[in-house]
Amino acid sequence: MARSINDIEKDLLALSREDRARIALDLIRSLDKDNEPISRLEWEATWTEEANRRLEEIERGEVELLSHEEVMATLRSALRN
């Protein structure tokens, strides 16, 4: 019998931070339309570029910042529904 996505997620979240990061990177790479793996340097450069873009949006006042408490309350509400 196939395992449910919830069971798989529960098992994955029980892994160490390093193992979860490795799996996350592998999954992200698997979504690449050309399915060509990228180097860690390319991956880090891409995320650095994205972080800088987001910081610029914040500095220009283009996005609404939420506190940790607000984000968690929104997630809890969404998971209850």
DSSP file (Angstrom, degrees, kcal/mol; ACC not computed):
  #  RESIDUE AA STRUCTURE BP1 BP2  ACC     N-H-->O    O-->H-N    N-H-->O    O-->H-N    TCO  KAPPA ALPHA  PHI   PSI    X-CA   Y-CA   Z-CA
    1    1 A M              0   0    0      0, 0.0     2,-0.1     0, 0.0     0, 0.0   0.000 360.0 360.0 360.0 137.2    0.0    0.0    0.0
    2    2 A A        -     0   0    0      1,-0.1     2,-0.2     0, 0.0     0, 0.0  -0.431 360.0-116.9 -71.6 144.8    1.3    3.5   -0.9
    3    3 A R        -     0   0    0     -2,-0.1     2,-0.1     1,-0.1    -1,-0.1  -0.527  30.1-110.4 -80.3 149.4    2.1    5.8    2.0
    4    4 A S     >  -     0   0    0     -2,-0.2     4,-2.2     1,-0.1     5,-0.2  -0.409  21.7-117.3 -76.7 156.2    0.1    9.0    2.4
    5    5 A I  H  > S+     0   0    0      1,-0.2     4,-2.8     2,-0.2     5,-0.2   0.846 116.4  57.1 -60.8 -34.2    1.7   12.4    1.8
    6    6 A N  H  > S+     0   0    0      2,-0.2     4,-2.3     1,-0.2    -1,-0.2   0.895 106.7  47.8 -65.1 -40.0    1.1   13.2    5.4
    7    7 A D  H  > S+     0   0    0      2,-0.2     4,-2.2     1,-0.2    -2,-0.2   0.910 113.1  48.1 -66.3 -42.0    3.0   10.2    6.6
    8    8 A I  H  X S+     0   0    0     -4,-2.2     4,-2.6     2,-0.2    -2,-0.2   0.934 112.2  49.1 -63.5 -45.7    5.9   11.0    4.3
    9    9 A E  H  X S+     0   0    0     -4,-2.8     4,-2.6     1,-0.2    -2,-0.2   0.909 109.3  52.3 -60.9 -42.5    5.9   14.6    5.4
   10   10 A K  H  X S+     0   0    0     -4,-2.3     4,-0.9     1,-0.2    -1,-0.2   0.921 111.6  46.6 -59.7 -44.7    5.9   13.5    9.1
   11   11 A D  H  < S+     0   0    0     -4,-2.2     3,-0.5     1,-0.2     4,-0.4   0.900 112.3  50.4 -65.0 -40.6    8.9   11.3    8.5
   12   12 A L  H >< S+     0   0    0     -4,-2.6     3,-1.5     1,-0.2    -2,-0.2   0.909 107.1  53.3 -65.0 -41.3   10.8   13.9    6.6
   13   13 A L  H 3< S+     0   0    0     -4,-2.6    -1,-0.2     1,-0.3    -2,-0.2   0.700 100.9  62.3 -68.4 -17.6   10.2   16.5    9.3
   14   14 A A  T 3< S+     0   0    0     -4,-0.9    -1,-0.3    -3,-0.5    -2,-0.2   0.602  87.7  96.0 -81.0 -11.3   11.7   14.1   11.8
   15   15 A L  S <  S-     0   0    0     -3,-1.5    -3,-0.0    -4,-0.4     0, 0.0  -0.251  88.4 -87.6 -73.6 165.3   15.0   14.2   10.0
   16   16 A S     >  -     0   0    0      1,-0.1     4,-2.5     4,-0.0     5,-0.2  -0.253  39.0-107.5 -66.8 161.5   17.9   16.4   10.9
   17   17 A R  H  > S+     0   0    0      1,-0.2     4,-2.4     2,-0.2     5,-0.2   0.896 120.5  51.9 -56.8 -42.9   18.1   19.9    9.5
   18   18 A E  H  > S+     0   0    0      2,-0.2     4,-2.2     1,-0.2    -1,-0.2   0.913 110.3  47.0 -64.1 -43.9   21.0   18.9    7.2
   19   19 A D  H  > S+     0   0    0      2,-0.2     4,-2.4     1,-0.2    -1,-0.2   0.897 112.2  50.4 -66.0 -39.9   19.1   15.9    5.9
   20   20 A R  H  X S+     0   0    0     -4,-2.5     4,-2.8     1,-0.2    -2,-0.2   0.903 110.1  50.8 -64.1 -40.0   16.0   17.9    5.3
   21   21 A A  H  X S+     0   0    0     -4,-2.4     4,-2.5    -5,-0.2    -2,-0.2   0.909 110.2  49.4 -63.7 -41.8   18.1   20.6    3.4
   22   22 A R  H  X S+     0   0    0     -4,-2.2     4,-2.3     2,-0.2    -2,-0.2   0.927 113.6  45.4 -63.0 -45.3   19.7   17.9    1.2
   23   23 A I  H  X S+     0   0    0     -4,-2.4     4,-2.6     2,-0.2    -2,-0.2   0.909 111.7  52.6 -65.9 -41.2   16.3   16.4    0.4
   24   24 A A  H  X S+     0   0    0     -4,-2.8     4,-2.7     1,-0.2    -2,-0.2   0.927 110.3  48.1 -59.7 -44.9   14.8   19.9   -0.3
   25   25 A L  H  X S+     0   0    0     -4,-2.5     4,-2.7     1,-0.2    -1,-0.2   0.921 111.4  50.2 -62.4 -43.9   17.6   20.7   -2.7
   26   26 A D  H  X S+     0   0    0     -4,-2.3     4,-1.8     1,-0.2    -1,-0.2   0.899 111.8  48.3 -61.2 -40.3   17.2   17.4   -4.5
   27   27 A L  H  X S+     0   0    0     -4,-2.6     4,-0.8     2,-0.2    -2,-0.2   0.913 111.0  49.8 -67.2 -41.8   13.5   18.0   -4.8
   28   28 A I  H >< S+     0   0    0     -4,-2.7     3,-1.0     1,-0.2     4,-0.5   0.928 110.6  50.5 -61.1 -44.2   14.0   21.5   -6.1
   29   29 A R  H >< S+     0   0    0     -4,-2.7     3,-1.3     1,-0.3    -1,-0.2   0.872 103.9  58.9 -61.1 -36.1   16.5   20.2   -8.6
   30   30 A S  H 3< S+     0   0    0     -4,-1.8    -1,-0.3     1,-0.3    -2,-0.2   0.719 100.1  58.3 -67.4 -19.3   14.0   17.6   -9.7
   31   31 A L  T << S+     0   0    0     -3,-1.0    -1,-0.3    -4,-0.8    -2,-0.2   0.596  75.7 117.1 -85.0 -11.6   11.5   20.4  -10.6
   32   32 A D    X   -     0   0    0     -3,-1.3     3,-1.0    -4,-0.5    -3,-0.0  -0.367  69.0-135.0 -59.0 128.9   14.0   22.0  -13.1
   33   33 A K  T 3  S+     0   0    0      1,-0.3    -1,-0.2     2,-0.1    -3,-0.0   0.820 107.1  40.8 -61.5 -31.0   12.4   21.8  -16.5
   34   34 A D  T 3  S-     0   0    0      2,-0.1    -1,-0.3     0, 0.0    -2,-0.1   0.576 101.4-138.7 -88.8  -9.8   15.6   20.6  -18.1
   35   35 A N    <   +     0   0    0     -3,-1.0    -2,-0.1     1,-0.2    -5,-0.1   0.795  51.9 145.7  55.3  31.4   16.3   18.3  -15.1
   36   36 A E        -     0   0    0     -7,-0.0    -1,-0.2     1,-0.0    -2,-0.1  -0.878  50.8-121.9 -98.1 123.4   19.9   19.3  -15.2
   37   37 A P        -     0   0    0      0, 0.0     2,-0.3     0, 0.0   -11,-0.0  -0.300  23.1-144.8 -63.5 146.2   21.5   19.5  -11.8
   38   38 A I        -     0   0    0      1,-0.1    -9,-0.1     2,-0.0     2,-0.0  -0.791  20.3-106.3-108.3 156.4   23.0   22.8  -10.8
   39   39 A S     >  -     0   0    0     -2,-0.3     4,-2.5     1,-0.1     5,-0.2  -0.329  29.2-111.1 -75.0 162.0   26.0   23.3   -8.6
   40   40 A R  H  > S+     0   0    0      1,-0.2     4,-2.9     2,-0.2     5,-0.2   0.877 120.5  54.6 -60.2 -37.5   25.8   24.4   -5.1
   41   41 A L  H  > S+     0   0    0      2,-0.2     4,-2.4     1,-0.2    -1,-0.2   0.912 109.2  46.8 -63.3 -42.2   27.4   27.7   -6.1
   42   42 A E  H  > S+     0   0    0      2,-0.2     4,-2.4     1,-0.2    -2,-0.2   0.913 112.9  49.8 -64.2 -42.0   24.8   28.2   -8.8
   43   43 A W  H  X S+     0   0    0     -4,-2.5     4,-2.2     1,-0.2    -2,-0.2   0.933 112.7  46.2 -62.1 -46.7   22.0   27.4   -6.3
   44   44 A E  H  X S+     0   0    0     -4,-2.9     4,-2.4     1,-0.2    -1,-0.2   0.886 111.8  51.8 -64.6 -39.0   23.5   29.8   -3.7
   45   45 A A  H  X S+     0   0    0     -4,-2.4     4,-2.3     2,-0.2    -1,-0.2   0.897 109.3  50.5 -64.3 -39.8   23.8   32.5   -6.3
   46   46 A T  H  X S+     0   0    0     -4,-2.4     4,-2.1     1,-0.2    -2,-0.2   0.924 113.2  44.6 -63.8 -44.5   20.2   32.1   -7.4
   47   47 A W  H  X S+     0   0    0     -4,-2.2     4,-2.6     2,-0.2    -2,-0.2   0.845 111.0  54.0 -71.3 -32.3   19.0   32.3   -3.8
   48   48 A T  H  X S+     0   0    0     -4,-2.4     4,-2.4     2,-0.2    -2,-0.2   0.924 109.2  49.0 -63.6 -43.6   21.2   35.3   -3.0
   49   49 A E  H  X S+     0   0    0     -4,-2.3     4,-2.3     2,-0.2    -2,-0.2   0.913 112.3  48.1 -60.8 -43.4   19.8   37.1   -6.0
   50   50 A E  H  X S+     0   0    0     -4,-2.1     4,-2.4     2,-0.2    -2,-0.2   0.908 110.7  50.7 -64.7 -42.4   16.2   36.3   -4.9
   51   51 A A  H  X S+     0   0    0     -4,-2.6     4,-2.4     1,-0.2    -2,-0.2   0.908 111.0  49.0 -62.3 -42.0   17.0   37.5   -1.3
   52   52 A N  H  X S+     0   0    0     -4,-2.4     4,-2.3     2,-0.2    -1,-0.2   0.897 110.0  51.5 -64.1 -40.7   18.4   40.7   -2.7
   53   53 A R  H  X S+     0   0    0     -4,-2.3     4,-1.8     1,-0.2    -2,-0.2   0.920 111.7  47.2 -62.1 -43.3   15.3   41.2   -4.9
   54   54 A R  H  X S+     0   0    0     -4,-2.4     4,-2.1     2,-0.2    -2,-0.2   0.891 109.6  53.3 -66.2 -39.5   13.0   40.7   -1.9
   55   55 A L  H  X S+     0   0    0     -4,-2.4     4,-2.8     1,-0.2    -1,-0.2   0.909 107.5  51.7 -61.6 -41.9   15.1   43.1    0.3
   56   56 A E  H  X S+     0   0    0     -4,-2.3     4,-1.9     1,-0.2    -1,-0.2   0.900 107.9  51.9 -61.9 -40.3   14.7   45.7   -2.4
   57   57 A E  H  <>S+     0   0    0     -4,-1.8     5,-2.7     2,-0.2     6,-0.6   0.901 111.1  48.1 -61.4 -40.9   10.9   45.2   -2.4
   58   58 A I  H ><5S+     0   0    0     -4,-2.1     3,-1.5     1,-0.2    -2,-0.2   0.942 110.6  50.2 -63.8 -47.9   10.9   45.6    1.4
   59   59 A E  H 3<5S+     0   0    0     -4,-2.8    -1,-0.2     1,-0.3    -2,-0.2   0.816 110.4  50.0 -62.8 -30.8   13.0   48.8    1.2
   60   60 A R  T 3<5S-     0   0    0     -4,-1.9    -1,-0.3    -5,-0.2    -2,-0.2   0.506 114.1-119.1 -83.9  -4.5   10.7   50.3   -1.4
   61   61 A G  T < 5S+     0   0    0     -3,-1.5    -3,-0.2    -4,-0.4    -2,-0.1   0.762  73.8 131.6  74.7  25.4    7.6   49.5    0.8
   62   62 A E      < +     0   0    0     -5,-2.7     2,-0.3    -6,-0.2    -4,-0.2   0.592  61.1  51.0 -87.0 -11.7    6.1   47.2   -1.9
   63   63 A V  S    S-     0   0    0     -6,-0.6     2,-0.6    -5,-0.1    -2,-0.0  -0.922  78.9-123.2-127.9 152.8    5.4   44.3    0.5
   64   64 A E        -     0   0    0     -2,-0.3     2,-0.3     2,-0.0    -6,-0.0  -0.835  26.2-142.9 -94.5 124.6    3.7   43.9    3.8
   65   65 A L        -     0   0    0     -2,-0.6     2,-0.4    -7,-0.1     0, 0.0  -0.685  14.4-160.0 -88.0 139.6    5.8   42.4    6.5
   66   66 A L        -     0   0    0     -2,-0.3     2,-0.1     2,-0.0    -2,-0.0  -0.898  17.0-118.1-117.9 147.7    4.2   40.1    9.0
   67   67 A S     >  -     0   0    0     -2,-0.4     4,-2.3     1,-0.1     5,-0.2  -0.346  32.0-107.3 -75.1 163.8    5.4   39.1   12.4
   68   68 A H  H  > S+     0   0    0      1,-0.2     4,-2.7     2,-0.2     5,-0.2   0.907 122.0  54.0 -55.5 -43.1    6.2   35.5   13.2
   69   69 A E  H  > S+     0   0    0      1,-0.2     4,-2.3     2,-0.2    -1,-0.2   0.900 108.0  48.9 -62.1 -41.6    3.1   35.3   15.3
   70   70 A E  H  > S+     0   0    0      2,-0.2     4,-2.2     1,-0.2    -1,-0.2   0.912 112.4  48.2 -64.8 -42.2    0.9   36.5   12.4
   71   71 A V  H  X S+     0   0    0     -4,-2.3     4,-2.6     1,-0.2    -2,-0.2   0.937 112.8  47.6 -63.6 -46.3    2.4   34.0   10.0
   72   72 A M  H  X S+     0   0    0     -4,-2.7     4,-2.8     1,-0.2     5,-0.2   0.891 110.9  51.4 -64.3 -39.4    2.0   31.1   12.4
   73   73 A A  H  X S+     0   0    0     -4,-2.3     4,-2.2    -5,-0.2    -1,-0.2   0.909 111.0  48.6 -63.6 -41.2   -1.6   32.1   13.1
   74   74 A T  H  X S+     0   0    0     -4,-2.2     4,-2.3     2,-0.2    -2,-0.2   0.921 113.0  47.5 -64.2 -44.3   -2.4   32.2    9.4
   75   75 A L  H  X S+     0   0    0     -4,-2.6     4,-2.4     2,-0.2    -2,-0.2   0.923 111.4  50.1 -63.8 -44.0   -0.7   28.8    8.9
   76   76 A R  H  X S+     0   0    0     -4,-2.8     4,-1.5     1,-0.2    -1,-0.2   0.915 111.6  49.2 -60.9 -41.8   -2.6   27.3   11.8
   77   77 A S  H  X S+     0   0    0     -4,-2.2     4,-1.0     1,-0.2    -1,-0.2   0.914 111.6  48.6 -63.0 -43.3   -5.9   28.6   10.5
   78   78 A A  H  < S+     0   0    0     -4,-2.3     3,-0.3     1,-0.2    -1,-0.2   0.871 110.2  51.5 -65.9 -36.9   -5.2   27.3    7.0
   79   79 A L  H  < S+     0   0    0     -4,-2.4    -1,-0.2     1,-0.2    -2,-0.2   0.781 104.7  56.7 -72.9 -26.0   -4.2   23.9    8.3
   80   80 A R  H  <        0   0    0     -4,-1.5    -1,-0.2     1,-0.2    -2,-0.2   0.782 360.0 360.0 -72.9 -25.7   -7.4   23.6   10.3
   81   81 A N     <        0   0    0     -4,-1.0    -1,-0.2    -3,-0.3    -2,-0.2   0.437 360.0 360.0 -89.6 360.0   -9.5   24.2    7.2
